[in-house]
Structure formats: structure tokens, C-alpha cells
Amino acid sequence: MSFNPVETFRDFRTRTKVVLIVWTVLNLFLLCILLFAAKAPVIGSLIFFIIWELAVWGYYVYRYKYREHHRVGEWVDAIMFAVIAATVIRSMFIELYQIPTSSMEKSLMVGDFLFVNKMAYGTRLTMTPLSFPFAHHTIPKINTKAYSEAIKFPYFRLPGFGKVKNGDVVVFNWPDEREGRPVDKKENYIKRCVAIPGDTLSVINGVVHINGVAENIPPNRQFAYEVKTNGGDLGKKFYQEQDITDKESGQMGNDPGKLIHRMQLTDVNYNAVKEHTRTVSIDTIIHEHGNNDGQLFPYNKQSQWSRDFYGPLYIPKKGETVPLNAETYAQYERLIKVYEHHDDFTARNGKFYMGDSEVTEYTFEMDYYFMMGDNRHYSYDSRFWGFVPEDHIVGKAWFVLWSVKQDVNQVRERDPDTGQMRLTDQRSFGGMRWNRTFKKIR
């Protein structure tokens, strides 16, 4: 079957011709942005342009020239359209994201599927353009790399509708990942931005303070509490009514009738538990000064910071300059070396060097952010691994599309390696949380 591109284009419907012309103009515009604004490599940018031109033009050629000659032509047509459309939408506009952990409970819950608005802070152009459709960094089932670094683009962000603000729920690539992946292929995290560039952050008795002022507390923020009861458990029905899902229980002393519970509670939950007839006492679990052991950023074992008494810490702002000393070196070493690519930055004998040149101060080249989970005592966040650079920001969490509940049951089974009996969590579908459908994220 012969193919004449000019005749094929003439045979297209007027609407299809308009779509192809508009697409080519937009693709050329993107090529110009890559070449002149992002300073991307010329060959890589041209290859990227050609791939997308062939993909879209090839789809319409197949649809109107060859589809009717294939027995499964309708299916091929649908698959081609879905791959192209979904890739464009996911790359430039919005993307579906699933909440995997409880670090944001109860603002966001395990099983929530939410849309991330990539245009809110400006779409970040792809940095690793050659990748497998619908996969982030690993192809499911076969567990192989889902991208190629044969073509790499520098960081560039299109104009957005605004900037990251204090209190925004943000999706970002985890900066402390040590797998060697490109920035845009690092694991996705979601947290609340508690401090923006130029802020000074402190956590005092568990409460975040920005520039000396206490934060606007998220409505569903959770803290850890120790609850003592007299007369057994508070009851499954009570936990379901109050939506208390994070809890552990154990015997208090030698009295089997008295229990001690560790619960993650919102302010509303706290009041309900406190007023329960079986509650003897309820106390906030606070990590005091010095409860660090080198596990908190900036990993200084001499630091007295804890997750509830943290800082003060300055959040770097692009263009701002800080003096270099032992304290700032510990706080900003990884930022300077890794995120801003000065791997020759070193400290020797109390002095600081960029290569062989001594430096006494440093000017930041990017904006940075400090992220925390709303489940404040069960969140692995910036208190543990530090700042989020602006080039790691993916987008703003927009709204929950749907939510799936998982029932967790503990089952006794024998460990195949040791032969010992153990308790394991078995998860099963627990129904839909219809009340969370299309729920706006606050």
C-alpha cells in the first residue's frame, strides 16, 4: 500500500488539518523554549520535537489511512490516542497521584487518589524526555528502569498561576533519594509546605513558628497521644465513629483490666477520647530537647533539636547570601554540593573552599522549601532530610478524585525462614469513601 504524505494531508478533514497545524505550531514553540530559554542541547531538543511530530501525525495517518484495513484497527486507534493524550496531559497539566502512607492523615488518607495541578506553580518541563508511558521510574511487574538518560534537559519551569505559599499541600520529588535517578524520576512525596524561601522556621513544643509567629494550624493536623483507660478498650464502634485509625494498645502494668494506648488524634478526636467514660488520662507525646541521636537534619549529634523542638533554621532564598561557619556548613553543605552542583565545595581546618579558592560566604542559586506532614509525629519529612529545592517541585495537590478504604487485619502465620510464628498485616478492599469524592484539599 503506497503512502503519499501530501495526498494524505489533503484527504484529512478540515478539523484534523487544523489540529495538526496547531499541534505543530505548539511543538515549534516548545522547541524554541527548550533551545533559547532552557538552553537545552540542540540535538536532543530536535529529536524530542521530531518524536512528538511523528507521534501525532502518525496517529492521524493511521486513523484515516490504515485503520479500516486492520481487524483490530479500532483498538490500535484507541490505544494510540490514549497514550498520546495521557502523556501530554500528565506532562503539562495534571496528574493522578495515590497517597501511599499516613504522613498526611487526616488531611489526606491512605487510599486517596488525587489530582496534582502542575500549572499552579508553573509546569516543569520534562528533564528526562525518553520514558515509558504511564510509568514513573520503574516499569511495573518486570521492575526495570522506565526511562533513558540518552537525552537530558536542564531544569526549566513555565510561568504558573502563583508561587508556593505557606500551608500549600505540595507534591515534589524526594530530594534526599540516593538511587542516582534524575530529579524528575525521583520518588514522589506529598507534604504541607510550612516554610518558604526567606522564612526562619522554629518548632516549639510541637507547634511550627514562622518568623516568630505560630502557624495557621491545619484543620486535620494530628499529634501522638498516650491514652490510659480503665476497663478495657474504647471500642471498635467508637474508633469507627471518630475515624481513629492510627493506634497501638498494650497492657498497663500487671493489671489486665487497664490498657495504655498510643493514638494519633486530631483536635476533634482528642476531645472525644478525653470525654470517653473509660479514659483515665490523655497526654501529648512530646519529643523533648536532645531527643535526636543524629537522626534529624542536619544530622549533628551535638544538636539539641528534636522533632517537637526544632530550629531556628533559615530557609534559603535565591540571591540571598549567608556567612559560612560550622553551623551553616552543616545546614547547607548538601544544598551547595548536590542541589546546586558545586561538588568541589569543601571544609578544611575551619575554612571553606570552592575548589582551591577560599570562600567566606555563599549566595544561593535556587529557592528552597521546608515540608512537613500533618500527621506530625508519624511523618518522615524535612525535619529528617532537609530542604526541597525549587527544581524538585512537581505541583499543587488539587482535589481528591476518589478514595479507597483498606481494611487491615493481623494474621498469625509461620515465617518460612525461621519457622517462628509471627503477626503480619493483611490488607483487603474495605469499600469506597464516598464522602471524600471530589473533596478539595485544604
NUMARKE-580985 format. One record per residue (C-alpha): residue number from 1; residue in three letters; x, y, z. Coordinates in steps of 0.05 Angstrom, whole numbers, plus 5000, padded with zeros to 4 digits. Example, Ala and Ser with C-alpha at 12.3 -4.5 7.8 and 13.67 -1.06 7.14 Angstrom:
NUMARKE-580985
{atom 1,ALA,{5246,4910,5156}};
{atom 2,SER,{5273,4979,5143}};
***
This chain:
NUMARKE-580985
{atom 1,MET,{5000,5000,5000}};
{atom 2,SER,{5033,5066,4976}};
{atom 3,PHE,{5037,5127,5021}};
{atom 4,ASN,{5040,5198,4995}};
{atom 5,PRO,{5043,5248,5054}};
{atom 6,VAL,{5018,5307,5013}};
{atom 7,GLU,{4957,5270,4986}};
{atom 8,THR,{4944,5240,5055}};
{atom 9,PHE,{4943,5310,5086}};
{atom 10,ARG,{4896,5335,5032}};
{atom 11,ASP,{4848,5278,5047}};
{atom 12,PHE,{4843,5297,5121}};
{atom 13,ARG,{4781,5332,5145}};
{atom 14,THR,{4787,5406,5157}};
{atom 15,ARG,{4783,5397,5233}};
{atom 16,THR,{4841,5347,5231}};
{atom 17,LYS,{4883,5394,5189}};
{atom 18,VAL,{4871,5450,5240}};
{atom 19,VAL,{4890,5403,5297}};
{atom 20,LEU,{4955,5383,5262}};
{atom 21,ILE,{4974,5454,5245}};
{atom 22,VAL,{4960,5479,5316}};
{atom 23,TRP,{4999,5420,5345}};
{atom 24,THR,{5059,5434,5300}};
{atom 25,VAL,{5058,5508,5320}};
{atom 26,LEU,{5056,5490,5394}};
{atom 27,ASN,{5111,5438,5385}};
{atom 28,LEU,{5154,5490,5350}};
{atom 29,PHE,{5140,5539,5407}};
{atom 30,LEU,{5163,5486,5457}};
{atom 31,LEU,{5225,5473,5415}};
{atom 32,CYS,{5242,5547,5418}};
{atom 33,ILE,{5233,5548,5494}};
{atom 34,LEU,{5279,5488,5501}};
{atom 35,LEU,{5332,5518,5456}};
{atom 36,PHE,{5332,5591,5476}};
{atom 37,ALA,{5302,5595,5546}};
{atom 38,ALA,{5321,5529,5578}};
{atom 39,LYS,{5388,5525,5539}};
{atom 40,ALA,{5375,5451,5525}};
{atom 41,PRO,{5422,5413,5478}};
{atom 42,VAL,{5405,5426,5404}};
{atom 43,ILE,{5407,5353,5381}};
{atom 44,GLY,{5365,5328,5440}};
{atom 45,SER,{5314,5383,5431}};
{atom 46,LEU,{5307,5368,5356}};
{atom 47,ILE,{5299,5294,5369}};
{atom 48,PHE,{5245,5309,5422}};
{atom 49,PHE,{5209,5354,5371}};
{atom 50,ILE,{5212,5301,5316}};
{atom 51,ILE,{5187,5246,5362}};
{atom 52,TRP,{5125,5285,5381}};
{atom 53,GLU,{5112,5307,5309}};
{atom 54,LEU,{5117,5235,5285}};
{atom 55,ALA,{5073,5211,5343}};
{atom 56,VAL,{5015,5258,5329}};
{atom 57,TRP,{5019,5259,5253}};
{atom 58,GLY,{5029,5183,5253}};
{atom 59,TYR,{4966,5174,5295}};
{atom 60,TYR,{4922,5213,5245}};
{atom 61,VAL,{4954,5179,5186}};
{atom 62,TYR,{4939,5111,5216}};
{atom 63,ARG,{4869,5132,5236}};
{atom 64,TYR,{4848,5156,5167}};
{atom 65,LYS,{4893,5114,5121}};
{atom 66,TYR,{4904,5046,5152}};
{atom 67,ARG,{4855,5034,5209}};
{atom 68,GLU,{4799,5005,5167}};
{atom 69,HIS,{4847,4954,5136}};
{atom 70,HIS,{4864,4922,5203}};
{atom 71,ARG,{4818,4876,5241}};
{atom 72,VAL,{4837,4907,5308}};
{atom 73,GLY,{4844,4977,5279}};
{atom 74,GLU,{4794,5008,5328}};
{atom 75,TRP,{4834,4981,5387}};
{atom 76,VAL,{4900,5006,5360}};
{atom 77,ASP,{4869,5074,5346}};
{atom 78,ALA,{4842,5078,5418}};
{atom 79,ILE,{4908,5057,5449}};
{atom 80,MET,{4949,5106,5407}};
{atom 81,PHE,{4903,5163,5425}};
{atom 82,ALA,{4902,5145,5499}};
{atom 83,VAL,{4979,5141,5503}};
{atom 84,ILE,{4990,5207,5467}};
{atom 85,ALA,{4935,5246,5503}};
{atom 86,ALA,{4951,5219,5572}};
{atom 87,THR,{5026,5233,5563}};
{atom 88,VAL,{5013,5305,5543}};
{atom 89,ILE,{4963,5316,5599}};
{atom 90,ARG,{5007,5283,5653}};
{atom 91,SER,{5069,5321,5630}};
{atom 92,MET,{5040,5390,5623}};
{atom 93,PHE,{4975,5398,5661}};
{atom 94,ILE,{4950,5349,5714}};
{atom 95,GLU,{4969,5280,5741}};
{atom 96,LEU,{4935,5229,5784}};
{atom 97,TYR,{4972,5212,5849}};
{atom 98,GLN,{4957,5159,5902}};
{atom 99,ILE,{4970,5170,5976}};
{atom 100,PRO,{5014,5112,5999}};
{atom 101,THR,{5028,5129,6072}};
{atom 102,SER,{4994,5161,6132}};
{atom 103,SER,{5041,5220,6139}};
{atom 104,MET,{4986,5269,6118}};
{atom 105,GLU,{4928,5237,6157}};
{atom 106,LYS,{4874,5261,6166}};
{atom 107,SER,{4881,5315,6114}};
{atom 108,LEU,{4898,5262,6063}};
{atom 109,MET,{4886,5188,6076}};
{atom 110,VAL,{4918,5124,6052}};
{atom 111,GLY,{4878,5104,5991}};
{atom 112,ASP,{4862,5174,5967}};
{atom 113,PHE,{4871,5186,5893}};
{atom 114,LEU,{4882,5259,5879}};
{atom 115,PHE,{4896,5306,5822}};
{atom 116,VAL,{4961,5346,5823}};
{atom 117,ASN,{4957,5413,5787}};
{atom 118,LYS,{5024,5422,5752}};
{atom 119,MET,{5006,5491,5725}};
{atom 120,ALA,{4994,5521,5794}};
{atom 121,TYR,{5068,5538,5804}};
{atom 122,GLY,{5086,5533,5730}};
{atom 123,THR,{5094,5468,5692}};
{atom 124,ARG,{5164,5440,5700}};
{atom 125,LEU,{5186,5417,5631}};
{atom 126,THR,{5208,5345,5628}};
{atom 127,MET,{5282,5334,5645}};
{atom 128,THR,{5283,5261,5623}};
{atom 129,PRO,{5241,5260,5559}};
{atom 130,LEU,{5252,5188,5538}};
{atom 131,SER,{5208,5147,5584}};
{atom 132,PHE,{5158,5091,5583}};
{atom 133,PRO,{5085,5115,5582}};
{atom 134,PHE,{5046,5115,5647}};
{atom 135,ALA,{5107,5094,5688}};
{atom 136,HIS,{5146,5140,5735}};
{atom 137,HIS,{5215,5109,5744}};
{atom 138,THR,{5202,5034,5742}};
{atom 139,ILE,{5161,4991,5695}};
{atom 140,PRO,{5112,4951,5737}};
{atom 141,LYS,{5116,4875,5741}};
{atom 142,ILE,{5184,4869,5706}};
{atom 143,ASN,{5217,4921,5753}};
{atom 144,THR,{5263,4952,5701}};
{atom 145,LYS,{5282,5024,5691}};
{atom 146,ALA,{5225,5062,5656}};
{atom 147,TYR,{5268,5117,5626}};
{atom 148,SER,{5331,5131,5586}};
{atom 149,GLU,{5382,5186,5601}};
{atom 150,ALA,{5406,5187,5528}};
{atom 151,ILE,{5372,5256,5525}};
{atom 152,LYS,{5372,5302,5585}};
{atom 153,PHE,{5344,5372,5591}};
{atom 154,PRO,{5362,5425,5644}};
{atom 155,TYR,{5311,5449,5694}};
{atom 156,PHE,{5262,5500,5667}};
{atom 157,ARG,{5193,5520,5691}};
{atom 158,LEU,{5138,5554,5651}};
{atom 159,PRO,{5101,5613,5682}};
{atom 160,GLY,{5048,5590,5732}};
{atom 161,PHE,{4987,5617,5767}};
{atom 162,GLY,{5026,5632,5830}};
{atom 163,LYS,{5082,5611,5877}};
{atom 164,VAL,{5085,5561,5933}};
{atom 165,LYS,{5055,5591,5995}};
{atom 166,ASN,{5057,5573,6069}};
{atom 167,GLY,{5005,5520,6081}};
{atom 168,ASP,{5001,5493,6010}};
{atom 169,VAL,{4999,5417,6002}};
{atom 170,VAL,{5054,5403,5951}};
{atom 171,VAL,{5077,5342,5911}};
{atom 172,PHE,{5152,5340,5899}};
{atom 173,ASN,{5208,5293,5881}};
{atom 174,TRP,{5242,5269,5945}};
{atom 175,PRO,{5309,5306,5944}};
{atom 176,ASP,{5346,5260,5992}};
{atom 177,GLU,{5336,5198,5948}};
{atom 178,ARG,{5404,5165,5938}};
{atom 179,GLU,{5386,5119,5879}};
{atom 180,GLY,{5422,5162,5828}};
{atom 181,ARG,{5358,5177,5789}};
{atom 182,PRO,{5347,5243,5751}};
{atom 183,VAL,{5309,5296,5790}};
{atom 184,ASP,{5242,5285,5755}};
{atom 185,LYS,{5247,5209,5764}};
{atom 186,LYS,{5259,5210,5839}};
{atom 187,GLU,{5205,5183,5885}};
{atom 188,ASN,{5143,5228,5892}};
{atom 189,TYR,{5127,5255,5961}};
{atom 190,ILE,{5069,5297,5986}};
{atom 191,LYS,{5073,5343,6047}};
{atom 192,ARG,{5050,5411,6070}};
{atom 193,CYS,{5097,5469,6058}};
{atom 194,VAL,{5106,5502,6125}};
{atom 195,ALA,{5163,5549,6106}};
{atom 196,ILE,{5180,5585,6041}};
{atom 197,PRO,{5245,5618,6017}};
{atom 198,GLY,{5268,5673,6065}};
{atom 199,ASP,{5230,5646,6125}};
{atom 200,THR,{5261,5627,6191}};
{atom 201,LEU,{5228,5565,6219}};
{atom 202,SER,{5224,5541,6291}};
{atom 203,VAL,{5183,5485,6322}};
{atom 204,ILE,{5166,5499,6395}};
{atom 205,ASN,{5131,5446,6436}};
{atom 206,GLY,{5106,5415,6371}};
{atom 207,VAL,{5078,5479,6342}};
{atom 208,VAL,{5110,5508,6279}};
{atom 209,HIS,{5131,5581,6283}};
{atom 210,ILE,{5149,5622,6221}};
{atom 211,ASN,{5189,5685,6234}};
{atom 212,GLY,{5167,5682,6307}};
{atom 213,VAL,{5092,5674,6292}};
{atom 214,ALA,{5054,5609,6304}};
{atom 215,GLU,{5028,5576,6240}};
{atom 216,ASN,{4956,5572,6219}};
{atom 217,ILE,{4944,5502,6244}};
{atom 218,PRO,{4918,5454,6190}};
{atom 219,PRO,{4847,5434,6209}};
{atom 220,ASN,{4863,5359,6209}};
{atom 221,ARG,{4933,5360,6238}};
{atom 222,GLN,{4947,5300,6283}};
{atom 223,PHE,{4992,5292,6344}};
{atom 224,ALA,{5012,5229,6382}};
{atom 225,TYR,{4978,5218,6450}};
{atom 226,GLU,{4985,5167,6505}};
{atom 227,VAL,{4916,5146,6529}};
{atom 228,LYS,{4906,5105,6593}};
{atom 229,THR,{4840,5070,6602}};
{atom 230,ASN,{4806,5035,6659}};
{atom 231,GLY,{4761,4978,6638}};
{atom 232,GLY,{4790,4957,6570}};
{atom 233,ASP,{4788,4985,6500}};
{atom 234,LEU,{4748,5045,6477}};
{atom 235,GLY,{4710,5001,6428}};
{atom 236,LYS,{4711,4988,6354}};
{atom 237,LYS,{4647,5027,6343}};
{atom 238,PHE,{4678,5089,6377}};
{atom 239,TYR,{4741,5085,6334}};
{atom 240,GLN,{4699,5079,6271}};
{atom 241,GLU,{4654,5138,6290}};
{atom 242,GLN,{4715,5182,6306}};
{atom 243,ASP,{4754,5154,6246}};
{atom 244,ILE,{4814,5137,6292}};
{atom 245,THR,{4858,5091,6251}};
{atom 246,ASP,{4928,5100,6278}};
{atom 247,LYS,{4932,5067,6346}};
{atom 248,GLU,{4971,5015,6385}};
{atom 249,SER,{4949,4983,6450}};
{atom 250,GLY,{4984,4947,6507}};
{atom 251,GLN,{4974,4925,6579}};
{atom 252,MET,{4989,4977,6634}};
{atom 253,GLY,{5030,4945,6689}};
{atom 254,ASN,{5005,4879,6715}};
{atom 255,ASP,{4931,4896,6713}};
{atom 256,PRO,{4898,4862,6653}};
{atom 257,GLY,{4838,4908,6661}};
{atom 258,LYS,{4878,4971,6648}};
{atom 259,LEU,{4905,4988,6580}};
{atom 260,ILE,{4952,5041,6552}};
{atom 261,HIS,{4943,5064,6480}};
{atom 262,ARG,{4985,5105,6433}};
{atom 263,MET,{4939,5144,6386}};
{atom 264,GLN,{4947,5195,6330}};
{atom 265,LEU,{4890,5245,6342}};
{atom 266,THR,{4863,5309,6312}};
{atom 267,ASP,{4837,5362,6360}};
{atom 268,VAL,{4766,5337,6350}};
{atom 269,ASN,{4788,5265,6364}};
{atom 270,TYR,{4826,5288,6425}};
{atom 271,ASN,{4764,5318,6457}};
{atom 272,ALA,{4722,5256,6442}};
{atom 273,VAL,{4774,5210,6472}};
{atom 274,LYS,{4784,5255,6533}};
{atom 275,GLU,{4709,5254,6547}};
{atom 276,HIS,{4702,5178,6539}};
{atom 277,THR,{4679,5144,6603}};
{atom 278,ARG,{4736,5093,6600}};
{atom 279,THR,{4792,5145,6593}};
{atom 280,VAL,{4834,5155,6655}};
{atom 281,SER,{4884,5204,6626}};
{atom 282,ILE,{4908,5230,6559}};
{atom 283,ASP,{4977,5262,6549}};
{atom 284,THR,{5012,5291,6488}};
{atom 285,ILE,{5075,5253,6470}};
{atom 286,ILE,{5127,5307,6463}};
{atom 287,HIS,{5198,5294,6439}};
{atom 288,GLU,{5239,5337,6486}};
{atom 289,HIS,{5304,5374,6472}};
{atom 290,GLY,{5362,5328,6457}};
{atom 291,ASN,{5317,5271,6433}};
{atom 292,ASN,{5355,5270,6368}};
{atom 293,ASP,{5411,5218,6366}};
{atom 294,GLY,{5436,5248,6300}};
{atom 295,GLN,{5373,5226,6262}};
{atom 296,LEU,{5346,5295,6247}};
{atom 297,PHE,{5372,5343,6195}};
{atom 298,PRO,{5426,5369,6195}};
{atom 299,TYR,{5450,5305,6229}};
{atom 300,ASN,{5491,5339,6283}};
{atom 301,LYS,{5493,5294,6345}};
{atom 302,GLN,{5512,5354,6387}};
{atom 303,SER,{5447,5388,6367}};
{atom 304,GLN,{5393,5392,6419}};
{atom 305,TRP,{5338,5395,6366}};
{atom 306,SER,{5281,5345,6367}};
{atom 307,ARG,{5220,5336,6322}};
{atom 308,ASP,{5179,5379,6372}};
{atom 309,PHE,{5234,5429,6389}};
{atom 310,TYR,{5269,5445,6323}};
{atom 311,GLY,{5308,5505,6296}};
{atom 312,PRO,{5312,5562,6287}};
{atom 313,LEU,{5331,5547,6215}};
{atom 314,TYR,{5335,5596,6157}};
{atom 315,ILE,{5302,5573,6092}};
{atom 316,PRO,{5348,5592,6033}};
{atom 317,LYS,{5323,5643,5983}};
{atom 318,LYS,{5352,5653,5913}};
{atom 319,GLY,{5401,5711,5913}};
{atom 320,GLU,{5408,5714,5988}};
{atom 321,THR,{5478,5707,6019}};
{atom 322,VAL,{5496,5672,6084}};
{atom 323,PRO,{5563,5672,6120}};
{atom 324,LEU,{5599,5605,6123}};
{atom 325,ASN,{5615,5576,6191}};
{atom 326,ALA,{5610,5509,6225}};
{atom 327,GLU,{5534,5516,6235}};
{atom 328,THR,{5516,5540,6165}};
{atom 329,TYR,{5563,5489,6133}};
{atom 330,ALA,{5525,5432,6168}};
{atom 331,GLN,{5458,5462,6146}};
{atom 332,TYR,{5474,5478,6074}};
{atom 333,GLU,{5530,5431,6054}};
{atom 334,ARG,{5485,5383,6014}};
{atom 335,LEU,{5448,5441,5984}};
{atom 336,ILE,{5512,5472,5957}};
{atom 337,LYS,{5545,5407,5935}};
{atom 338,VAL,{5487,5366,5908}};
{atom 339,TYR,{5428,5411,5891}};
{atom 340,GLU,{5470,5469,5864}};
{atom 341,HIS,{5524,5424,5835}};
{atom 342,HIS,{5586,5452,5870}};
{atom 343,ASP,{5617,5385,5885}};
{atom 344,ASP,{5684,5419,5897}};
{atom 345,PHE,{5657,5454,5959}};
{atom 346,THR,{5696,5430,6019}};
{atom 347,ALA,{5714,5449,6091}};
{atom 348,ARG,{5786,5443,6115}};
{atom 349,ASN,{5815,5465,6182}};
{atom 350,GLY,{5757,5510,6197}};
{atom 351,LYS,{5759,5544,6129}};
{atom 352,PHE,{5716,5535,6068}};
{atom 353,TYR,{5737,5526,5996}};
{atom 354,MET,{5705,5525,5927}};
{atom 355,GLY,{5758,5485,5891}};
{atom 356,ASP,{5824,5517,5913}};
{atom 357,SER,{5794,5585,5928}};
{atom 358,GLU,{5775,5602,5999}};
{atom 359,VAL,{5704,5628,6009}};
{atom 360,THR,{5673,5660,6070}};
{atom 361,GLU,{5601,5666,6046}};
{atom 362,TYR,{5553,5634,5996}};
{atom 363,THR,{5497,5661,5953}};
{atom 364,PHE,{5440,5614,5939}};
{atom 365,GLU,{5423,5598,5866}};
{atom 366,MET,{5353,5569,5878}};
{atom 367,ASP,{5294,5577,5924}};
{atom 368,TYR,{5282,5523,5977}};
{atom 369,TYR,{5223,5499,6018}};
{atom 370,PHE,{5211,5463,6084}};
{atom 371,MET,{5157,5408,6083}};
{atom 372,MET,{5122,5373,6140}};
{atom 373,GLY,{5066,5321,6144}};
{atom 374,ASP,{5001,5338,6180}};
{atom 375,ASN,{5010,5273,6220}};
{atom 376,ARG,{5065,5309,6256}};
{atom 377,HIS,{5093,5251,6298}};
{atom 378,TYR,{5088,5200,6242}};
{atom 379,SER,{5117,5238,6183}};
{atom 380,TYR,{5185,5228,6151}};
{atom 381,ASP,{5194,5299,6127}};
{atom 382,SER,{5242,5358,6122}};
{atom 383,ARG,{5259,5352,6196}};
{atom 384,PHE,{5294,5287,6177}};
{atom 385,TRP,{5323,5301,6108}};
{atom 386,GLY,{5324,5376,6098}};
{atom 387,PHE,{5304,5426,6044}};
{atom 388,VAL,{5264,5416,5980}};
{atom 389,PRO,{5297,5454,5921}};
{atom 390,GLU,{5251,5490,5872}};
{atom 391,ASP,{5271,5444,5815}};
{atom 392,HIS,{5241,5385,5854}};
{atom 393,ILE,{5172,5416,5859}};
{atom 394,VAL,{5120,5378,5817}};
{atom 395,GLY,{5055,5414,5831}};
{atom 396,LYS,{4999,5431,5880}};
{atom 397,ALA,{4953,5379,5908}};
{atom 398,TRP,{4885,5399,5879}};
{atom 399,PHE,{4827,5354,5900}};
{atom 400,VAL,{4813,5281,5917}};
{atom 401,LEU,{4781,5245,5858}};
{atom 402,TRP,{4762,5183,5896}};
{atom 403,SER,{4784,5145,5958}};
{atom 404,VAL,{4791,5071,5972}};
{atom 405,LYS,{4789,5044,6043}};
{atom 406,GLN,{4835,4986,6062}};
{atom 407,ASP,{4818,4940,6119}};
{atom 408,VAL,{4879,4916,6157}};
{atom 409,ASN,{4876,4851,6196}};
{atom 410,GLN,{4932,4819,6234}};
{atom 411,VAL,{4941,4746,6218}};
{atom 412,ARG,{4987,4695,6253}};
{atom 413,GLU,{5030,4657,6204}};
{atom 414,ARG,{5095,4618,6205}};
{atom 415,ASP,{5157,4652,6179}};
{atom 416,PRO,{5184,4608,6123}};
{atom 417,ASP,{5257,4625,6141}};
{atom 418,THR,{5257,4618,6216}};
{atom 419,GLY,{5196,4574,6227}};
{atom 420,GLN,{5172,4622,6282}};
{atom 421,MET,{5100,4646,6286}};
{atom 422,ARG,{5092,4720,6271}};
{atom 423,LEU,{5037,4772,6262}};
{atom 424,THR,{5030,4801,6192}};
{atom 425,ASP,{4984,4854,6165}};
{atom 426,GLN,{4936,4831,6111}};
{atom 427,ARG,{4902,4887,6072}};
{atom 428,SER,{4836,4879,6036}};
{atom 429,PHE,{4788,4924,6000}};
{atom 430,GLY,{4745,4958,6052}};
{atom 431,GLY,{4699,4998,6007}};
{atom 432,MET,{4697,5067,5978}};
{atom 433,ARG,{4700,5131,6019}};
{atom 434,TRP,{4645,5166,5981}};
{atom 435,ASN,{4648,5227,6027}};
{atom 436,ARG,{4718,5242,6001}};
{atom 437,THR,{4699,5242,5927}};
{atom 438,PHE,{4717,5309,5894}};
{atom 439,LYS,{4740,5334,5963}};
{atom 440,LYS,{4781,5398,5957}};
{atom 441,ILE,{4848,5394,5993}};
{atom 442,ARG,{4860,5446,6047}};
***
